[in-house]
């Protein structure tokens, strides 16, 4: 049955390709063009509800159609790849209560693709609830067909919106997991992967060359530079290994070109300016390699500045060397990132930098007073400088009960930052594979949940596009329009 279905789909796609060259008869041309216009991206058509072939199929079809949905009946199959392909078109799924069982491969695989893509659904079972706990799904099943269709309409809108814009998560630590065997093309426990980006409708992200702080002597600093540079080599090799599906980007134009090719766009970032070593000339070296931002410090003071966490004095900021580094980053078009830095460093950079600065992964101190979050005064200063704060979901920094961090915690920080700094100065940066993740937002495939929440909160398509990437690329463009380039 599944082979026949896939054959018919391939025939249909072939006919669609041929139909592009058909000239409509003048007598019916207006009607034909009206019908085509109704299929333009963004048009609000009825949501597509997937219903598995089972004993209750007919009943579920009747209920879905009565609720105003379009229905696709999914034939029984154990072909996981085929189910993944079909699931890309689903906006919701109607599943009988108790239907997902370990002894039924079809039910397990059907539910897995629903869960992986965060597709709204009805119906639960002991196994599906257990799977949800493992995947840290937040919403769970909807109570009835009416609620499903309403949520599916929002989900459909979220998909269409994300597919029509650039979406960016500005901080991912997958490269730290290379030694564990993870990579961009591997969909395993890693939160960042090409497959999960596709499922979550995420088109671009920054991959980070990170290292912790060690000694400040010449030998240690030289080793730090070599380590950072080698990790960039590994990132570029990973991108090249998966070049059919992704590519390196330096600008918004690069990301748009890759998206037009059906590929994901990856940018390079450095977390901890320790990787510069003791030679300010290495800033230009990294700029030529494609690095778009450098986080000046991590958890400990370094040769550039003091940090927000294990610092001798958080009121202290940039060192003389650090001031050279910031000026050179400005010249070379690399964004100055003050996440992790002390309050003294933040204010020094606000005053010194000739380009907008960013907090690449931070939260709001007014929501949770942790040293990794920033104050309302800092948020307003970022906005005044035309800078940007990118909000993370790191359980330790989201609320006092870190084990219970959820997408709602993320939204609380995000919405507060928007309220204080304005929608033009806030973005998304979950810190996946680097400690980030919570219920409902635990991997790139969960990115669509953010868009659903923003739609439900009443944000316009324009503002959602700003939050997802427009703000980041505006700031990056302002920083990179330097003499160096």
C-alpha positions as CSV (number, residue, x, y, z in Angstrom):
1,X,0.0,0.0,0.0
2,X,2.7,2.5,0.9
3,X,4.6,1.8,-2.3
4,X,1.5,2.5,-4.3
5,X,0.9,5.7,-2.4
6,X,4.5,6.9,-2.9
7,X,4.2,6.0,-6.6
8,X,1.0,8.1,-7.0
9,X,2.7,11.0,-5.2
10,X,5.7,10.8,-7.6
11,X,3.3,10.8,-10.6
12,X,1.4,13.7,-9.1
13,X,4.6,15.7,-8.6
14,X,5.6,14.9,-12.2
15,X,2.2,16.2,-13.4
16,X,2.7,19.4,-11.3
17,X,6.0,20.0,-13.0
18,X,4.4,19.7,-16.4
19,X,1.5,21.9,-15.5
20,X,3.8,24.8,-15.1
21,X,4.0,25.2,-18.8
22,X,0.3,24.8,-19.6
23,X,-1.4,27.9,-21.1
24,X,-4.9,28.3,-19.6
25,X,-7.8,28.8,-22.1
26,X,-8.9,32.4,-22.1
27,X,-12.5,31.4,-21.3
28,X,-11.4,30.0,-17.9
29,X,-8.1,31.7,-17.3
30,X,-9.5,34.0,-14.5
31,X,-10.9,31.1,-12.6
32,X,-7.7,29.1,-13.0
33,X,-5.6,32.1,-11.8
34,X,-7.9,32.6,-8.8
35,X,-7.4,28.9,-7.9
36,X,-3.6,29.3,-8.2
37,X,-3.6,32.4,-6.0
38,X,-5.3,30.5,-3.2
39,X,-2.2,28.3,-3.0
40,X,0.3,31.1,-2.6
41,X,2.5,30.8,0.5
42,X,0.9,32.2,3.6
43,X,-2.7,31.8,2.4
44,X,-4.9,30.4,5.2
45,X,-6.1,27.1,3.8
46,X,-7.6,24.5,6.1
47,X,-5.2,22.6,8.3
48,X,-4.2,19.1,7.2
49,X,-5.0,16.5,9.9
50,X,-3.2,13.1,9.5
51,X,-5.1,10.1,10.7
52,X,-3.4,6.6,10.9
53,X,-5.1,3.6,9.3
54,X,-6.7,1.8,12.2
55,X,-10.1,0.6,13.5
56,X,-11.2,4.2,14.4
57,X,-10.1,5.8,11.1
58,X,-13.6,6.4,9.8
59,X,-14.8,7.9,13.1
60,X,-11.8,10.3,13.3
61,X,-12.1,11.3,9.6
62,X,-15.8,12.2,10.2
63,X,-14.9,14.3,13.3
64,X,-12.0,16.1,11.6
65,X,-14.1,17.0,8.6
66,X,-16.9,18.2,10.8
67,X,-14.4,20.5,12.5
68,X,-13.4,22.0,9.1
69,X,-10.1,20.3,8.5
70,X,-8.6,18.6,5.5
71,X,-7.8,14.9,6.1
72,X,-5.1,12.6,4.9
73,X,-5.3,8.9,5.9
74,X,-1.9,7.5,6.4
75,X,-1.6,3.8,5.3
76,X,0.0,1.3,7.7
77,X,3.8,1.1,7.1
78,X,7.0,0.4,9.0
79,X,9.0,2.6,6.5
80,X,10.2,5.4,8.8
81,X,11.7,7.4,6.0
82,X,8.3,7.4,4.1
83,X,6.5,8.6,7.3
84,X,9.0,11.4,7.8
85,X,8.5,12.6,4.3
86,X,4.7,12.5,4.6
87,X,4.8,14.2,8.0
88,X,6.2,17.4,6.5
89,X,2.7,18.1,5.1
90,X,0.8,17.5,8.4
91,X,-0.5,20.3,10.5
92,X,-2.1,18.0,13.1
93,X,-2.6,14.3,13.9
94,X,-5.7,12.6,15.3
95,X,-4.6,9.5,17.2
96,X,-7.0,7.1,19.0
97,X,-6.4,7.0,22.8
98,X,-4.3,4.0,23.7
99,X,-3.3,3.3,20.1
100,X,0.4,3.8,20.4
101,X,1.8,0.4,21.6
102,X,5.3,-1.1,21.6
103,X,4.2,-4.2,19.7
104,X,2.9,-2.0,16.8
105,X,5.8,-0.6,14.9
106,X,3.5,1.5,12.8
107,X,2.0,3.2,15.8
108,X,5.4,3.9,17.4
109,X,6.9,5.3,14.2
110,X,3.8,7.4,13.4
111,X,3.9,8.9,16.9
112,X,7.7,9.5,16.7
113,X,7.4,11.7,13.6
114,X,4.6,13.6,15.2
115,X,6.7,14.2,18.3
116,X,9.9,15.0,16.4
117,X,8.1,17.7,14.4
118,X,6.0,18.9,17.4
119,X,2.9,18.3,15.4
120,X,-0.3,19.1,17.5
121,X,-2.3,15.9,18.2
122,X,-5.1,14.3,20.0
123,X,-4.9,10.9,21.8
124,X,-2.5,9.5,24.4
125,X,-1.2,6.2,25.6
126,X,1.1,5.0,28.4
127,X,3.9,4.6,25.8
128,X,3.3,8.0,24.1
129,X,3.4,9.8,27.5
130,X,6.6,7.9,28.3
131,X,8.1,9.0,24.9
132,X,7.0,12.6,25.6
133,X,8.9,12.6,28.9
134,X,12.0,11.3,27.1
135,X,11.7,14.0,24.5
136,X,10.8,16.7,27.0
137,X,7.6,17.6,25.1
138,X,5.7,20.2,27.0
139,X,2.1,20.6,25.6
140,X,1.0,17.0,25.3
141,X,-2.2,15.9,23.6
142,X,-5.1,18.3,22.9
143,X,-8.5,17.4,24.4
144,X,-10.7,17.2,21.3
145,X,-10.9,17.7,17.6
146,X,-11.9,21.3,17.8
147,X,-8.9,22.2,19.9
148,X,-6.7,20.2,17.5
149,X,-7.9,22.0,14.5
150,X,-7.4,25.4,16.1
151,X,-3.9,24.6,17.2
152,X,-3.2,23.0,13.8
153,X,-4.2,26.2,12.0
154,X,-1.6,28.1,14.2
155,X,1.0,25.4,13.6
156,X,0.4,25.7,9.8
157,X,0.8,29.4,9.9
158,X,4.0,29.0,11.9
159,X,5.4,26.6,9.3
160,X,4.6,28.8,6.4
161,X,6.0,31.9,8.1
162,X,9.3,30.1,9.1
163,X,9.7,28.7,5.6
164,X,9.3,32.1,4.1
165,X,11.9,33.9,6.2
166,X,15.4,33.3,7.5
167,X,15.4,31.8,11.0
168,X,18.5,32.0,13.1
169,X,19.7,30.5,16.4
170,X,22.9,32.3,17.2
171,X,24.7,29.9,19.6
172,X,25.1,26.2,19.2
173,X,27.9,24.1,20.9
174,X,27.7,21.0,18.7
175,X,31.4,21.2,17.9
176,X,32.1,20.4,21.6
177,X,30.4,17.1,21.0
178,X,32.6,16.1,18.0
179,X,34.7,13.9,20.3
180,X,31.6,12.0,21.3
181,X,30.9,11.1,17.7
182,X,28.2,13.7,17.0
183,X,28.1,15.8,13.9
184,X,25.7,17.9,11.8
185,X,24.5,14.9,9.7
186,X,23.8,12.7,12.8
187,X,20.4,12.8,14.4
188,X,21.1,11.3,17.8
189,X,21.1,12.8,21.3
190,X,22.8,16.0,20.0
191,X,20.4,18.9,20.0
192,X,21.8,20.5,16.9
193,X,21.7,18.5,13.6
194,X,20.6,19.1,10.0
195,X,17.7,16.7,10.5
196,X,16.4,18.5,13.6
197,X,16.8,21.9,11.9
198,X,14.6,20.7,9.1
199,X,12.0,19.4,11.4
200,X,12.0,22.6,13.4
201,X,12.0,24.8,10.2
202,X,15.3,26.5,11.4
203,X,17.3,27.7,8.4
204,X,20.5,29.0,10.0
205,X,22.6,29.0,13.1
206,X,26.0,29.9,14.5
207,X,28.4,27.1,15.4
208,X,30.8,27.8,18.2
209,X,34.5,27.2,18.8
210,X,34.5,27.1,22.6
211,X,37.1,26.4,25.2
212,X,37.3,26.9,28.9
213,X,39.8,29.3,30.6
214,X,43.3,28.0,31.4
215,X,46.6,29.7,32.1
216,X,47.5,33.2,30.8
217,X,51.2,32.6,30.2
218,X,52.6,32.6,26.7
219,X,52.7,28.9,26.2
220,X,49.1,28.4,27.4
221,X,47.9,31.3,25.3
222,X,49.5,29.9,22.2
223,X,47.9,26.5,22.9
224,X,44.5,28.3,23.3
225,X,44.9,29.9,19.9
226,X,45.8,26.5,18.3
227,X,42.9,24.8,20.0
228,X,40.4,27.4,18.8
229,X,41.8,27.4,15.3
230,X,41.7,23.6,15.2
231,X,38.0,23.5,16.3
232,X,37.2,25.9,13.4
233,X,38.9,23.4,11.1
234,X,36.7,20.7,12.4
235,X,33.5,22.8,12.0
236,X,34.5,23.6,8.4
237,X,35.2,19.9,7.7
238,X,31.8,19.0,9.2
239,X,30.1,21.5,6.9
240,X,32.0,20.3,3.9
241,X,31.1,16.7,4.7
242,X,27.5,17.6,4.5
243,X,27.8,20.2,1.7
244,X,24.8,18.8,-0.2
245,X,22.7,19.9,2.7
246,X,24.4,23.0,4.1
247,X,27.1,25.6,3.6
248,X,29.2,28.2,5.4
249,X,27.8,31.8,5.4
250,X,29.2,35.1,6.4
251,X,26.3,37.4,5.5
252,X,22.5,37.5,5.2
253,X,22.9,37.3,1.4
254,X,24.9,34.1,1.8
255,X,22.2,32.6,4.1
256,X,19.5,33.6,1.6
257,X,21.4,32.0,-1.3
258,X,21.8,28.7,0.7
259,X,18.1,28.7,1.6
260,X,17.1,29.2,-2.0
261,X,19.2,26.0,-2.7
262,X,17.4,24.1,0.0
263,X,20.4,24.2,2.3
264,X,21.0,25.2,5.9
265,X,23.4,28.1,6.6
266,X,26.1,28.0,9.3
267,X,28.0,30.9,10.7
268,X,31.2,30.7,12.8
269,X,31.5,32.1,16.3
270,X,34.1,32.0,19.1
271,X,33.1,31.6,22.8
272,X,35.9,32.9,25.0
273,X,38.3,35.5,23.6
274,X,41.0,33.3,25.2
275,X,41.2,31.7,21.8
276,X,42.8,34.9,20.4
277,X,45.8,34.2,22.5
278,X,48.0,37.1,23.3
279,X,48.3,38.5,19.8
280,X,45.7,41.0,18.7
281,X,46.6,40.3,15.0
282,X,44.7,37.0,15.4
283,X,41.4,39.0,15.4
284,X,42.0,39.7,11.7
285,X,43.0,36.1,11.1
286,X,39.7,34.9,12.5
287,X,37.7,37.5,10.5
288,X,39.3,36.1,7.4
289,X,38.3,32.6,8.4
290,X,34.6,33.8,8.6
291,X,34.1,34.4,12.4
292,X,31.1,36.7,12.9
293,X,31.3,37.2,16.7
294,X,33.6,36.6,19.6
295,X,32.4,36.2,23.2
296,X,35.1,38.1,25.1
297,X,35.2,35.8,28.1
298,X,33.7,32.7,29.6
299,X,33.4,31.8,33.3
300,X,36.8,33.2,34.4
301,X,38.8,36.4,34.0
302,X,41.1,36.3,31.0
303,X,43.6,38.6,29.4
304,X,40.8,40.6,27.7
305,X,38.4,41.3,30.5
306,X,36.7,40.3,33.7
307,X,33.8,37.9,33.7
308,X,30.3,37.8,35.3
309,X,30.9,34.5,37.2
310,X,34.1,33.6,38.8
311,X,35.6,37.1,38.8
312,X,38.0,38.8,41.1
313,X,35.9,41.9,40.7
314,X,32.8,42.2,38.4
315,X,33.0,46.0,38.5
316,X,36.3,45.8,36.5
317,X,36.1,45.6,32.8
318,X,38.4,45.6,29.8
319,X,42.2,45.3,30.2
320,X,44.4,47.5,28.0
321,X,44.8,44.4,25.8
322,X,41.1,44.0,25.8
323,X,40.6,47.5,24.6
324,X,42.9,46.8,21.7
325,X,40.9,43.6,20.9
326,X,37.6,45.5,20.8
327,X,38.9,48.2,18.5
328,X,40.4,45.5,16.2
329,X,37.1,43.6,16.2
330,X,35.4,46.8,15.2
331,X,37.9,47.3,12.4
332,X,37.6,43.7,11.1
333,X,33.8,43.6,11.3
334,X,33.5,41.0,14.1
335,X,30.7,41.5,16.5
336,X,31.7,42.2,20.2
337,X,29.8,39.7,22.3
338,X,29.4,40.6,26.0
339,X,27.6,37.5,27.2
340,X,29.5,36.0,30.2
341,X,31.3,39.3,30.8
342,X,31.3,41.4,34.0
343,X,29.1,44.5,34.3
344,X,32.3,46.5,34.1
345,X,33.2,44.9,30.8
346,X,29.7,45.5,29.5
347,X,29.8,49.2,30.2
348,X,33.3,49.5,28.9
349,X,32.2,47.9,25.6
350,X,29.1,50.1,25.4
351,X,31.3,53.2,25.6
352,X,34.3,52.0,23.5
353,X,32.8,50.0,20.6
354,X,32.1,51.9,17.4
355,X,29.7,49.2,16.3
356,X,26.6,47.7,17.9
357,X,27.4,45.0,20.5
358,X,25.5,41.8,21.3
359,X,24.8,39.5,24.2
360,X,24.8,36.3,22.1
361,X,23.1,34.1,24.8
362,X,21.7,35.7,27.9
363,X,18.5,36.2,29.9
364,X,16.7,38.9,31.9
365,X,18.0,39.5,35.4
366,X,14.6,41.0,36.3
367,X,13.1,37.6,35.8
368,X,15.8,35.6,37.5
369,X,18.7,37.5,39.3
370,X,21.5,35.3,38.1
371,X,25.0,36.7,37.2
372,X,24.6,35.3,33.6
373,X,21.5,37.5,33.0
374,X,21.5,41.2,32.3
375,X,19.7,44.1,34.0
376,X,17.0,46.3,32.5
377,X,19.5,49.2,32.4
378,X,21.8,47.0,30.3
379,X,18.9,46.1,28.0
380,X,18.1,49.7,27.5
381,X,21.8,50.5,26.8
382,X,22.0,47.7,24.2
383,X,18.9,49.2,22.5
384,X,20.3,52.7,22.5
385,X,23.5,51.4,20.9
386,X,21.3,49.5,18.3
387,X,22.6,46.2,19.8
388,X,21.0,42.9,20.5
389,X,20.3,40.4,23.3
390,X,19.7,36.8,22.2
391,X,17.7,34.8,24.7
392,X,18.8,31.3,25.8
393,X,17.1,28.4,27.6
394,X,19.7,27.3,30.1
395,X,17.9,25.7,33.1
396,X,20.4,27.0,35.7
397,X,19.8,30.6,34.6
398,X,16.0,30.6,33.9
399,X,14.4,30.1,37.3
400,X,15.2,29.0,40.8
401,X,14.0,25.5,40.2
402,X,16.4,24.7,37.3
403,X,15.0,21.1,36.8
404,X,11.7,22.6,35.8
405,X,12.8,24.9,33.0
406,X,10.3,25.1,30.2
407,X,9.6,26.9,27.0
408,X,7.3,29.2,29.2
409,X,10.4,30.2,31.1
410,X,12.1,31.0,27.9
411,X,9.1,33.0,26.7
412,X,9.0,35.0,30.0
413,X,12.6,36.1,29.5
414,X,12.1,36.8,25.8
415,X,9.0,38.8,26.3
416,X,10.5,40.8,29.2
417,X,13.5,41.7,27.0
418,X,11.2,42.8,24.2
419,X,9.2,44.9,26.6
420,X,12.3,46.7,27.9
421,X,14.6,46.8,24.9
422,X,12.0,46.7,22.1
423,X,11.3,44.1,19.5
424,X,14.1,45.4,17.3
425,X,16.8,44.4,19.8
426,X,15.9,40.8,20.8
427,X,16.7,37.4,19.2
428,X,16.9,33.7,19.8
429,X,20.0,31.8,21.0
430,X,19.1,28.6,22.9
431,X,22.7,27.4,23.7
432,X,21.9,23.9,22.6
433,X,24.6,21.2,23.1
434,X,26.1,23.6,25.6
435,X,23.8,23.3,28.6
436,X,20.6,24.7,27.0
437,X,17.3,23.0,26.7
438,X,14.1,22.5,28.6
439,X,10.6,21.1,28.4
440,X,9.1,22.1,25.0
441,X,12.4,23.6,23.7
442,X,15.1,20.9,23.8
443,X,16.6,20.8,20.3
444,X,16.5,22.5,16.9
445,X,13.4,20.5,16.0
446,X,11.5,22.4,18.8
447,X,12.2,25.8,17.2
448,X,8.7,25.9,15.7
449,X,7.3,26.0,19.2
450,X,8.8,29.5,19.6
451,X,7.0,30.7,16.5
452,X,3.7,29.1,17.7
453,X,4.0,30.9,21.1
454,X,4.8,34.3,19.3
455,X,1.8,33.9,17.1
456,X,-0.4,33.1,20.1
457,X,1.1,36.2,21.9
458,X,-0.2,38.4,19.1
459,X,3.1,39.3,17.4
460,X,3.0,40.3,13.7
461,X,4.8,38.3,11.0
462,X,7.1,41.3,10.6
463,X,8.0,41.3,14.3
464,X,8.5,37.5,14.4
465,X,10.9,37.8,11.4
466,X,12.8,40.4,13.3
467,X,13.1,38.2,16.4
468,X,14.1,35.2,14.3
469,X,16.9,36.8,12.3
470,X,16.3,40.3,10.9
471,X,17.7,41.9,14.1
472,X,20.8,39.7,14.1
473,X,21.5,40.4,10.4
474,X,21.0,44.1,10.8
475,X,23.5,44.3,13.7
476,X,25.9,42.0,11.8
477,X,25.7,44.2,8.7
478,X,26.3,47.3,10.8
479,X,29.4,45.8,12.3
480,X,30.8,44.3,9.1
481,X,30.5,47.5,7.0
482,X,34.1,48.3,8.2
483,X,37.2,49.5,6.4
484,X,38.6,45.9,6.6
485,X,36.0,44.5,4.2
